[in-house]
Amino acid sequence: MSKTARFIIALLLFTGTVSAQLTDLARVEYTYFPQSDSDNSFRRFRSFINVPVKLKEDVYLVPGFEYRNVNLKFEDVTPFSRKDLDRFQSFSFSLGYTQKLNDKWRLGAKIGSRITSNFTTETFSSSDVVHTGAVYFINDKTKDGLDKPWRLIIGGRYDTESGRPFPLPFVNYYREFHPDWSFTLGVPKSNIKRYFGKNREHIIQSFLSLDGFYANIQDNVEVNIPEGEFETAESISMTVALFGLGYEYCFTKHLVFYFYAGHTVINDIRLRDGDRNDVFTINDKNTFYGRSGIKFKL
């Protein structure tokens, strides 16, 4: 798949996570997917917490922290040393702000920094740090007693969710079109949900979603390219687009268990140079994907 095609799909899918991040206060999850035609695999543990602090009526400050631990299991023969490339970690610190602008719109803004690397040295450098930011506007009609509640989110964001640091716009539209059905159109996640149970505690959904990973490589890696020369890889990135089915069980209105299983349509794991140009493709074969966890939401 061409770079242009990968970018367009990443752009179209990107903004869906915004809706979840606006309502999720805490989450613990585990992701795993093997690589087709390979013994390689990807495993990730992720957790985060956001703590809203009320400043005054309809005005909140939201400090947050996120931790990710990524294990890349290399079994394939590669033209570079795999030493110190099996474990990556990231630590993210953010500060969000939200206030109601008028009867229709709410403003949200967020700035943060992410330290992401394989941490082969005892310290980190500026190359390990990625700054993030977002501005968005929310028109939420889900609690106004409408027959078909809806919510619209528009804005822009700079982050690494698409697999590399990049500014992207986002649009997210949610609507309940039946007492037991809803859909979300957006990027990076679109879905359609069916609710079951007396209190709608069981939820089944089909979805199209995007996942991503980016980290600096301390000490860099020399890659022997086919021409017999060497190129220096300074970072690693992953961009995954997938479709599948998901199940959620609501223990309470705010505490939810979830499990998603699907198959990728893009599975792009690459080493990149200092200008973030491709140096080596670790894997681009589509494969099974699974993710599960528990979240606490508003």
C-alpha positions as CSV (number, residue, x, y, z in Angstrom):
1,M,0.0,0.0,0.0
2,S,1.4,3.4,-1.0
3,K,2.3,6.1,1.5
4,T,-0.5,8.3,0.2
5,A,-3.1,5.6,0.8
6,R,-1.8,4.9,4.3
7,F,-1.9,8.6,5.1
8,I,-5.5,9.1,3.7
9,I,-6.8,6.1,5.7
10,A,-5.0,7.3,8.9
11,L,-6.5,10.8,8.4
12,L,-10.0,9.4,7.8
13,L,-9.9,7.2,10.9
14,F,-7.9,9.4,13.3
15,T,-10.3,11.5,15.3
16,G,-12.6,8.8,16.8
17,T,-10.5,8.4,20.0
18,V,-11.3,12.0,21.0
19,S,-14.9,11.1,22.0
20,A,-13.7,8.3,24.3
21,Q,-11.0,10.5,25.8
22,L,-13.5,13.2,26.6
23,T,-15.6,10.8,28.7
24,D,-13.1,8.2,30.0
25,L,-11.6,9.1,33.4
26,A,-9.5,6.0,33.8
27,R,-8.6,2.9,31.8
28,V,-6.5,-0.3,32.1
29,E,-6.1,-2.4,28.9
30,Y,-4.0,-5.0,27.2
31,T,-3.5,-5.3,23.4
32,Y,-2.1,-8.3,21.5
33,F,-1.8,-9.3,17.9
34,P,0.5,-11.8,16.2
35,Q,2.0,-11.0,12.8
36,S,0.9,-13.1,9.8
37,D,3.6,-15.1,8.0
38,S,5.9,-14.3,10.9
39,D,6.7,-15.3,14.5
40,N,6.8,-11.7,15.5
41,S,4.1,-10.3,17.8
42,F,3.0,-7.1,19.4
43,R,1.9,-6.7,23.0
44,R,0.9,-3.5,24.8
45,F,-0.2,-2.6,28.3
46,R,-1.8,0.8,28.7
47,S,-3.3,2.7,31.6
48,F,-4.3,6.3,32.1
49,I,-6.2,8.5,34.6
50,N,-7.8,11.9,34.2
51,V,-8.9,13.9,37.2
52,P,-11.4,16.7,36.6
53,V,-11.0,19.7,39.0
54,K,-14.0,22.1,39.1
55,L,-12.9,25.7,39.0
56,K,-16.4,27.2,38.8
57,E,-19.7,26.3,37.3
58,D,-19.2,24.5,33.9
59,V,-15.4,25.2,34.0
60,Y,-13.0,22.3,34.7
61,L,-9.2,21.8,34.7
62,V,-8.3,18.1,33.9
63,P,-4.7,17.0,34.7
64,G,-3.9,13.5,33.3
65,F,-1.3,10.8,33.2
66,E,-0.8,7.8,30.9
67,Y,1.6,4.9,30.8
68,R,2.3,2.5,28.0
69,N,4.5,-0.5,27.9
70,V,5.1,-2.1,24.5
71,N,6.7,-5.5,23.9
72,L,7.7,-6.2,20.3
73,K,8.7,-9.9,20.0
74,F,11.2,-10.3,17.1
75,E,11.8,-13.7,15.7
76,D,12.3,-12.9,12.0
77,V,15.9,-12.6,10.6
78,T,16.5,-8.9,10.2
79,P,19.4,-6.8,8.6
80,F,20.0,-5.1,11.9
81,S,20.6,-5.9,15.6
82,R,17.4,-6.6,17.5
83,K,19.1,-5.9,20.8
84,D,17.2,-3.3,22.8
85,L,14.3,-3.2,20.3
86,D,11.9,-5.5,22.2
87,R,10.7,-3.1,24.9
88,F,9.4,0.5,24.6
89,Q,7.7,2.6,27.2
90,S,6.0,6.0,27.2
91,F,5.0,8.4,30.0
92,S,2.5,11.1,29.1
93,F,1.5,14.1,31.2
94,S,-1.3,16.4,30.1
95,L,-3.4,19.3,31.2
96,G,-6.9,19.7,29.9
97,Y,-9.4,22.6,30.1
98,T,-13.1,22.8,29.3
99,Q,-15.8,25.4,29.7
100,K,-19.3,25.9,28.4
101,L,-19.3,28.7,25.8
102,N,-23.1,29.0,25.4
103,D,-26.3,26.9,25.3
104,K,-25.0,24.8,22.4
105,W,-21.2,24.6,22.5
106,R,-18.5,23.6,24.9
107,L,-14.8,24.4,24.4
108,G,-12.1,21.8,25.2
109,A,-8.4,22.2,25.0
110,K,-5.5,20.0,26.0
111,I,-1.7,20.3,26.0
112,G,0.9,17.7,27.1
113,S,4.2,16.0,26.7
114,R,5.1,12.4,26.1
115,I,8.4,10.7,26.9
116,T,8.6,7.7,24.6
117,S,11.7,5.5,24.0
118,N,13.3,2.1,24.5
119,F,15.3,3.7,27.4
120,T,18.6,2.0,26.9
121,T,20.4,4.8,28.8
122,E,19.8,6.1,32.3
123,T,18.5,9.4,31.1
124,F,16.3,10.7,28.3
125,S,17.0,13.4,25.7
126,S,14.9,15.9,23.7
127,S,14.5,13.2,21.0
128,D,12.5,11.1,23.5
129,V,10.0,13.9,24.0
130,V,6.9,14.6,21.9
131,H,4.7,17.5,22.7
132,T,0.9,17.1,22.1
133,G,-2.0,19.4,21.9
134,A,-5.7,19.6,20.9
135,V,-8.5,22.1,20.6
136,Y,-12.1,21.0,20.1
137,F,-15.7,22.2,20.2
138,I,-18.5,20.0,21.5
139,N,-22.3,20.3,20.9
140,D,-23.8,17.6,23.1
141,K,-27.5,16.8,22.9
142,T,-27.4,13.4,24.6
143,K,-28.9,14.6,27.9
144,D,-31.6,16.9,26.6
145,G,-34.4,14.4,26.5
146,L,-34.5,14.1,22.7
147,D,-36.1,11.1,20.9
148,K,-32.8,10.7,19.0
149,P,-29.9,12.1,21.1
150,W,-26.8,13.2,19.3
151,R,-23.3,14.7,19.8
152,L,-21.0,16.6,17.5
153,I,-17.3,17.2,18.1
154,I,-15.0,19.1,15.8
155,G,-11.5,20.4,16.2
156,G,-7.8,19.6,15.6
157,R,-5.1,17.7,17.3
158,Y,-1.3,17.1,17.3
159,D,-0.3,13.6,18.6
160,T,1.3,10.3,17.8
161,E,-2.0,8.2,17.7
162,S,-1.6,7.7,13.9
163,G,1.9,6.2,14.3
164,R,4.0,9.4,14.1
165,P,3.7,13.0,15.4
166,F,1.5,14.8,13.0
167,P,-1.3,17.5,13.1
168,L,-4.7,16.2,12.0
169,P,-8.3,17.6,12.1
170,F,-11.1,15.6,13.6
171,V,-14.8,15.3,13.4
172,N,-16.9,12.9,15.4
173,Y,-20.7,12.5,15.2
174,Y,-22.7,10.3,17.5
175,R,-26.4,9.6,17.2
176,E,-29.0,7.2,18.9
177,F,-31.4,6.4,16.1
178,H,-33.4,3.8,18.0
179,P,-33.9,3.0,21.7
180,D,-31.5,0.1,21.3
181,W,-29.2,1.3,18.5
182,S,-26.6,4.0,18.0
183,F,-23.8,4.9,15.6
184,T,-20.7,7.0,15.5
185,L,-19.1,8.4,12.4
186,G,-15.6,9.8,12.9
187,V,-11.9,9.3,12.8
188,P,-10.2,7.2,14.2
189,K,-13.2,5.1,15.2
190,S,-16.6,4.6,13.6
191,N,-19.1,2.1,14.9
192,I,-22.6,0.9,15.2
193,K,-23.9,-0.4,18.5
194,R,-26.7,-2.7,19.7
195,Y,-27.8,-2.5,23.3
196,F,-29.3,-5.5,25.3
197,G,-30.5,-6.0,28.8
198,K,-33.0,-4.3,31.1
199,N,-30.6,-1.4,31.7
200,R,-28.7,-1.7,28.4
201,E,-25.8,-3.3,30.3
202,H,-24.8,-5.5,27.3
203,I,-23.4,-3.8,24.2
204,I,-22.3,-5.4,20.9
205,Q,-20.7,-3.3,18.2
206,S,-19.1,-3.5,14.8
207,F,-16.3,-1.0,14.3
208,L,-13.6,0.5,12.1
209,S,-10.8,1.9,14.1
210,L,-7.2,3.1,14.1
211,D,-4.3,2.3,16.5
212,G,-0.8,3.6,16.6
213,F,2.5,3.6,18.4
214,Y,5.6,5.8,18.1
215,A,8.9,5.8,20.1
216,N,12.4,7.1,19.8
217,I,15.3,4.6,19.6
218,Q,18.1,5.6,21.9
219,D,21.6,4.8,20.5
220,N,20.0,4.4,17.1
221,V,20.2,1.3,14.9
222,E,22.3,0.7,11.8
223,V,20.2,-1.1,9.1
224,N,21.9,-2.9,6.2
225,I,19.8,-1.9,3.2
226,P,19.6,-4.1,0.0
227,E,22.2,-2.0,-1.8
228,G,24.8,-3.1,0.7
229,E,24.9,0.3,2.4
230,F,23.8,1.3,5.9
231,E,21.0,3.7,7.0
232,T,20.5,4.9,10.6
233,A,17.1,4.2,12.2
234,E,16.3,6.7,14.9
235,S,12.6,5.9,15.7
236,I,10.0,3.2,15.3
237,S,6.3,3.6,14.4
238,M,3.2,1.5,14.0
239,T,0.0,2.4,12.2
240,V,-2.8,-0.1,12.3
241,A,-6.3,0.3,10.8
242,L,-8.7,-2.5,11.5
243,F,-12.4,-3.6,11.5
244,G,-14.1,-6.1,13.8
245,L,-16.6,-6.8,16.6
246,G,-16.6,-5.6,20.2
247,Y,-18.5,-6.5,23.4
248,E,-19.0,-4.3,26.4
249,Y,-20.5,-5.1,29.8
250,C,-21.5,-2.3,32.1
251,F,-21.1,-3.3,35.7
252,T,-22.5,0.1,36.6
253,K,-23.3,3.3,34.6
254,H,-19.6,4.3,34.9
255,L,-17.6,1.0,35.1
256,V,-17.3,-1.0,31.9
257,F,-15.5,-4.1,30.8
258,Y,-14.7,-4.4,27.0
259,F,-13.2,-6.8,24.5
260,Y,-12.6,-6.0,20.8
261,A,-11.4,-8.5,18.2
262,G,-10.8,-7.8,14.6
263,H,-8.6,-8.0,11.5
264,T,-6.3,-5.3,10.2
265,V,-6.5,-3.6,6.8
266,I,-3.3,-1.8,7.5
267,N,-0.5,-3.2,9.6
268,D,2.4,-0.9,9.2
269,I,5.4,-1.3,11.5
270,R,8.5,0.5,10.4
271,L,11.9,1.9,11.4
272,R,12.5,5.5,10.4
273,D,15.4,7.9,10.1
274,G,15.9,11.3,11.7
275,D,13.6,12.9,9.2
276,R,11.0,10.2,9.8
277,N,11.5,8.7,6.4
278,D,11.1,4.9,6.0
279,V,14.3,2.9,6.6
280,F,12.9,-0.7,7.0
281,T,9.5,-2.3,7.1
282,I,9.3,-4.8,10.0
283,N,5.9,-6.0,9.0
284,D,3.0,-5.0,6.8
285,K,1.0,-8.2,6.6
286,N,-2.6,-8.0,7.8
287,T,-3.5,-10.1,10.8
288,F,-5.8,-10.7,13.8
289,Y,-6.0,-8.0,16.5
290,G,-7.4,-8.3,20.1
291,R,-7.8,-5.7,22.8
292,S,-9.5,-5.9,26.3
293,G,-9.7,-3.8,29.4
294,I,-11.7,-2.0,32.0
295,K,-12.6,1.7,31.9
296,F,-14.3,4.2,34.2
297,K,-16.2,6.8,32.4
298,L,-18.5,9.8,33.0
